Amino acid sequence: MSTEIPGLHPLTTPIATRRVSNLYLAGLGIAQFGIFIAILSPIFVSMQLKAQELNPGDPASIIGTVLPIGALGALISNPLFGALSDRTRSRWGRRRPWLLGGIVALAIGLGLVAGSTNVLEITLAWLLCQVASNAASAALIASFADNVPIEQRGRASSVVAIAQNVSILAGIYLAVYLVGNLPVLFLAPGVLGVLCIVVYVFVAKDVLPTNPVKPFTFINIVSSFWTNPVKNPDFAFAWWSRFLITFSSFMFTTYRLLYMEDRLGLSSAKAVGAVALGVLLYTIALLISSLISGYLSDRLRRRKIFVAGSTFLFAIGLIVLAHSSTLGVFYTAEIVMGFAYGIYTAVDTALVVDVLPNADRPGKDLGVINIANALPQSLAPAVGLILLKVGSAAGDNYTALIWGAGIASILGALVVIPIKRVR
């Protein structure tokens, strides 16, 4: 079976043709888990608790200010560090320095967030966290493209998806036990992230390519943030699909804890516990669908039906959630969304790598794709705050918020259909 990718010169591309081992896949999952438990635990739980500590009367205003600014840092840093890792030629490889440097800086940033005493301090500390985590993440996904051949990308994508979502579950359950100790709640995921990345750098190959590096110029830096959508329409549609599903997800999860308190009338402690159970159900459904869909995608050589169908199903779960007034309905919606998102994340990374315009420079183009991860984290909290205030002086119109997320998800399903390079 040929693994040649159209448009690549066979003498310069470092794209993998040899199958990776189960040890590598385990290391990949551990690394993804480490980065995401460190950066997503604050977003889903601890940052909301910190906001309540700093401004008990209006914590949503802090969330709506701090997270968007941090996400702007992520937007810039992911493509930039992806391109820099493409260019790096060190004795330790081209991905390892950015993986290790990024995760250590993230751990330091989390410590600064924990010690923040005002909005300016927490904003700057969170900005550091986002820049650092995206330096590590950009290098990790580029390493994925370096190491994993096309016939294993569905399976490897499933590993990445499962690890990321297990990290969310672990972070939330960590919050259940550490809800009264915010400094440790911020610091523990950062330390764990460092240990996980250390495991990966010992497992993964980091072979330097032989093609020459172009001189480092301002034009090269600017080009890190752009891939021509007219020349590469499949890449552009994949970008919009990632943007819309991420926007949809963060529109709700950013305010999920507050939703549990305001809409369902739970105390902070009970809300954290309810969110933890909901995410547990979500993750179980996700694990089941991820394991099945990644395998089927590779066997059937189909990507689009999995990505588009799961994004539409995610929208259905959100619409159910929009009209929830009980924990039972909330848990049902979490199961539906978890099953859908498991299919999506298990296949989408494989789809994206399949349509890379320049597969010999994966860090750069995957950095552009990751703008679709970072930009929604900036926009979703701000747009969500606007929707919460539609017709509500108290800012608690969760029906408008969640319907907005559902519509974004439906659009995310539709933009997958025109992709031609993969089936």
C-alpha positions in Angstrom: 0.0 0.0 0.0 1.5 3.3 -1.1 1.9 6.1 1.5 3.0 8.7 -0.9 1.2 12.0 -0.5 0.5 14.1 -3.6 2.5 17.3 -4.0 5.5 16.2 -1.8 9.0 15.9 -3.2 10.2 12.4 -2.1 13.8 13.6 -1.4 12.9 16.4 1.0 9.8 15.3 2.9 10.3 14.0 6.5 6.8 12.6 6.5 6.7 9.1 8.1 6.3 6.0 6.1 7.1 3.4 8.9 4.4 2.3 11.2 4.7 3.6 14.8 4.7 1.3 17.8 2.2 1.1 20.6 4.9 2.6 22.9 5.0 5.7 20.7 1.2 5.9 20.7 1.1 5.6 24.5 3.7 8.4 24.7 1.7 10.6 22.4 -1.4 10.1 24.5 0.6 10.8 27.7 2.0 14.0 26.3 -1.4 15.3 25.1 -2.9 14.5 28.5 -0.1 16.4 30.2 -0.5 19.6 28.2 -4.2 19.6 28.3 -4.7 18.8 32.0 -2.5 21.8 32.7 -4.2 24.3 30.4 -7.9 23.1 30.4 -8.3 22.5 34.1 -8.2 26.2 34.8 -10.6 27.0 31.9 -13.3 24.5 33.0 -13.1 24.8 36.8 -10.4 26.5 38.7 -10.4 29.8 36.8 -14.2 30.1 37.5 -13.5 29.5 41.2 -10.6 32.1 41.1 -13.0 34.6 39.5 -15.5 34.1 42.3 -12.7 34.7 44.8 -11.7 38.0 43.1 -15.2 39.3 42.3 -17.9 37.4 44.1 -20.6 39.7 42.8 -19.8 39.3 39.0 -17.3 36.5 38.3 -18.5 36.2 34.7 -17.0 39.6 34.0 -13.6 38.4 34.9 -14.0 35.2 32.9 -15.2 37.2 29.9 -12.1 39.5 30.1 -9.3 37.2 31.1 -9.9 34.1 28.9 -10.3 36.1 25.6 -7.0 37.9 26.2 -5.2 34.7 27.0 -6.7 33.1 23.9 -5.3 35.9 21.7 -1.9 34.9 23.0 -2.6 31.3 22.0 -3.7 32.5 18.5 -0.4 34.2 17.9 1.9 31.7 19.6 0.7 28.4 18.1 1.5 29.1 14.4 4.6 31.1 15.4 6.1 28.3 17.5 5.0 25.7 15.0 6.9 27.5 12.3 9.9 28.0 14.7 10.0 24.3 15.5 10.0 23.6 11.7 13.1 25.8 11.5 14.9 24.5 14.6 18.0 22.4 14.0 19.4 21.7 17.5 21.4 18.7 18.9 18.2 17.8 20.8 16.0 17.8 17.7 13.5 20.4 16.4 10.4 19.6 18.5 11.9 18.7 21.9 13.2 22.2 22.9 9.7 23.7 22.3 7.9 20.8 24.0 10.0 21.1 27.2 10.4 24.8 27.2 6.7 25.3 26.7 5.5 23.0 29.4 7.9 24.3 32.0 6.8 27.9 31.2 3.2 26.8 31.5 3.8 25.4 35.0 5.4 28.7 36.1 2.4 30.6 34.6 -0.1 28.5 36.5 1.8 29.3 39.8 1.5 33.0 38.9 -2.3 32.7 38.2 -2.8 31.0 41.6 -1.0 33.9 43.3 -2.8 36.7 41.4 -4.6 39.3 43.5 -6.3 41.5 40.8 -7.5 41.4 37.3 -4.3 42.7 35.7 -2.1 40.1 37.4 -4.4 37.2 36.5 -4.7 38.4 32.9 -0.9 38.6 32.4 -0.3 35.3 34.1 -3.0 33.6 32.0 -1.5 35.1 28.9 1.8 33.5 29.7 0.0 30.2 30.3 -1.6 30.3 26.9 1.5 31.3 25.0 3.5 28.5 26.7 0.9 25.8 26.3 0.6 26.5 22.6 4.3 26.4 22.1 4.3 22.9 23.5 1.1 21.9 21.7 2.3 23.1 18.3 5.5 21.1 18.7 3.5 18.0 19.8 1.1 18.0 16.8 3.9 18.7 14.4 5.8 15.7 15.9 2.6 13.6 15.3 2.8 14.6 11.6 6.5 13.8 11.6 6.1 10.3 13.0 2.7 8.8 12.1 2.2 7.4 8.6 -1.1 8.0 6.8 -2.6 4.5 7.5 -2.3 5.0 11.3 -3.5 8.5 11.6 -7.0 7.6 12.5 -5.8 5.5 15.4 -3.3 8.0 16.5 -5.9 10.8 16.2 -8.1 8.7 18.5 -5.3 8.4 21.1 -4.9 12.2 21.0 -8.7 12.7 21.4 -9.0 10.3 24.2 -6.0 11.7 26.1 -7.3 15.3 25.8 -10.7 14.5 27.1 -9.5 12.2 29.9 -7.4 15.2 30.9 -10.5 17.3 31.3 -12.2 14.6 33.4 -9.1 14.3 35.5 -8.9 18.0 36.0 -12.5 18.3 37.1 -12.2 15.4 39.6 -9.0 17.0 40.9 -11.1 20.1 41.5 -13.7 18.1 43.5 -10.9 17.1 46.0 -9.0 20.4 45.9 -11.9 22.9 45.6 -10.9 24.4 49.0 -7.2 24.8 48.0 -6.9 26.9 44.9 -3.1 27.2 44.8 -2.6 23.5 44.7 -5.5 23.1 42.2 -3.6 25.3 39.8 -0.1 24.0 40.5 -0.7 20.2 40.5 -1.8 20.0 36.8 1.3 22.0 35.8 3.7 19.7 37.5 1.9 16.7 36.0 2.2 18.2 32.6 6.0 18.5 32.9 6.3 14.9 33.9 4.2 13.7 30.9 6.2 15.7 28.4 9.4 14.3 29.7 8.0 10.8 29.0 7.2 11.7 25.4 10.6 13.3 24.5 12.3 10.0 25.5 9.8 7.9 23.4 9.4 9.9 20.2 11.9 10.2 17.4 12.9 13.8 16.5 14.8 13.4 13.2 16.1 16.6 11.7 15.2 17.1 8.0 17.9 17.5 5.4 16.3 20.3 3.4 17.9 23.7 3.9 16.2 26.4 6.1 15.3 29.7 4.5 16.8 32.8 6.1 14.7 34.0 9.0 12.9 37.2 7.9 9.9 39.2 8.8 8.1 37.8 5.8 8.7 34.3 7.1 7.2 35.2 10.5 4.1 36.8 8.9 3.7 33.8 6.6 3.4 31.6 9.7 -0.1 32.9 10.2 -1.4 32.4 6.7 -2.1 29.5 4.3 -3.8 30.7 1.1 -7.4 29.4 1.2 -8.0 29.9 -2.5 -5.0 27.7 -3.5 -5.8 25.3 -0.6 -9.7 25.1 -0.3 -9.7 21.8 1.5 -7.4 23.1 4.1 -9.6 26.2 4.5 -12.8 24.1 4.9 -11.0 22.0 7.5 -10.0 25.2 9.3 -13.5 26.5 9.5 -14.9 23.2 10.7 -12.3 23.1 13.5 -13.1 26.8 14.3 -16.9 26.3 14.5 -16.9 23.2 16.6 -14.4 24.7 19.0 -16.3 27.9 19.2 -19.5 25.9 19.9 -17.9 23.9 22.7 -16.2 26.8 24.5 -19.4 28.9 24.2 -21.0 26.6 26.8 -18.1 25.1 28.8 -16.7 28.5 29.7 -19.9 29.2 31.6 -20.9 25.7 32.5 -20.2 26.0 36.3 -22.1 29.2 36.5 -24.9 27.6 34.5 -25.2 24.9 37.1 -25.4 27.5 39.8 -27.7 30.0 38.1 -29.9 27.8 36.0 -30.2 24.7 38.2 -29.8 26.5 41.5 -26.8 24.5 42.9 -24.2 25.7 45.4 -20.6 26.0 44.2 -19.6 22.7 45.8 -22.6 20.8 44.5 -22.1 22.4 41.1 -18.5 21.2 40.9 -19.7 17.7 41.8 -22.5 17.8 39.2 -20.1 19.0 36.5 -17.7 16.3 37.5 -20.3 13.6 37.1 -21.5 15.1 33.8 -18.0 15.2 32.4 -17.5 11.6 33.6 -20.5 10.5 31.6 -19.4 12.7 28.7 -15.9 11.1 28.8 -17.2 7.5 28.9 -19.3 8.1 25.9 -16.4 9.8 24.2 -14.0 6.9 24.9 -16.4 4.4 23.4 -17.0 6.4 20.2 -13.4 7.5 19.8 -12.1 3.9 19.9 -14.6 2.8 17.4 -14.6 5.7 15.0 -10.8 6.1 14.6 -10.5 2.4 13.7 -13.4 2.5 11.3 -12.1 5.7 9.6 -8.8 4.0 8.8 -10.4 0.8 7.7 -13.1 2.5 5.5 -10.7 5.3 4.3 -13.4 7.8 5.2 -13.0 11.0 7.1 -15.8 13.4 6.1 -18.8 11.5 7.2 -17.4 11.0 10.6 -16.4 14.7 11.1 -19.6 16.2 9.6 -22.0 13.7 11.2 -20.5 14.0 14.7 -20.5 17.8 14.5 -24.3 17.8 13.7 -24.9 15.3 16.5 -23.1 17.6 18.9 -25.5 20.4 17.9 -28.4 18.2 18.8 -27.0 17.6 22.3 -26.6 21.4 22.8 -30.2 22.1 21.7 -31.4 19.5 24.3 -29.2 21.2 26.9 -30.7 24.6 26.0 -34.1 23.5 27.4 -32.7 21.6 30.4 -34.0 22.5 33.8 -33.0 19.3 35.7 -29.8 17.4 36.3 -31.2 14.4 34.5 -31.6 16.2 31.2 -28.1 17.8 31.7 -26.5 14.4 32.1 -28.4 13.1 29.0 -27.1 16.0 26.9 -23.6 15.4 28.2 -23.7 11.8 27.0 -25.0 12.8 23.5 -22.3 15.5 23.2 -19.6 13.2 24.5 -20.4 10.5 22.0 -20.5 13.1 19.2 -17.3 14.8 20.2 -15.5 11.5 20.6 -16.2 10.7 16.9 -15.2 14.2 15.9 -11.9 14.4 17.7 -10.9 10.8 16.8 -11.0 11.6 13.1 -10.5 15.3 12.7 -6.8 15.4 13.4 -6.3 12.7 10.8 -8.4 14.7 8.3 -6.4 17.8 8.9 -3.0 16.1 8.5 -4.4 14.5 5.3 -5.1 17.9 3.7 -1.9 19.7 4.7 -0.8 21.9 1.8 2.9 21.5 2.8 3.4 18.2 4.5 7.2 18.8 4.7 6.5 21.8 6.9 3.7 20.5 9.2 4.5 22.8 12.1 3.6 25.9 10.1 0.4 24.7 8.6 -0.8 22.9 11.8 -0.1 26.2 13.5 -2.5 27.9 11.2 -5.0 25.1 11.9 -4.5 25.7 15.6 -5.6 29.3 15.2 -9.0 27.7 14.8 -8.5 26.2 18.3 -7.3 29.4 19.9 -9.4 32.1 18.2 -12.7 30.6 19.4 -11.4 30.6 23.0 -11.0 34.3 22.6 -14.3 35.0 20.9 -16.6 32.4 22.6 -16.5 33.9 26.1 -17.1 37.4 24.8 -19.9 36.4 22.5 -21.3 34.2 25.2 -21.4 37.1 27.6 -23.4 39.1 25.0 -25.9 36.3 24.6 -26.3 35.8 28.3 -27.4 39.5 28.5 -30.0 39.2 25.7 -33.3 40.2 27.4 -31.8 39.6 30.8 -30.5 42.3 33.1 -29.0 39.6 35.3 -27.0 38.2 32.4 -28.4 34.7 32.8 -30.0 33.9 29.4 -28.5 30.5 29.1 -31.1 29.5 26.4 -29.7 32.1 24.0 -26.1 31.2 24.9 -26.6 27.5 24.2 -28.7 28.0 21.1 -25.9 30.2 19.7 -23.5 27.3 20.4 -25.8 24.8 18.6 -26.1 26.9 15.5 -22.3 27.3 15.3 -22.0 23.5 15.5 -24.5 23.0 12.6 -22.5 25.3 10.4 -19.3 23.4 11.4 -20.9 20.2 10.0 -21.9 21.9 6.7 -18.4 23.2 5.9 -16.9 19.7 5.9 -19.0 18.6 2.9 -17.1 20.5 0.1 -13.7 19.0 1.1 -12.5 17.0 -2.0 -9.0 15.7 -1.2 -10.3 13.1 1.3 -13.5 11.1 1.3 
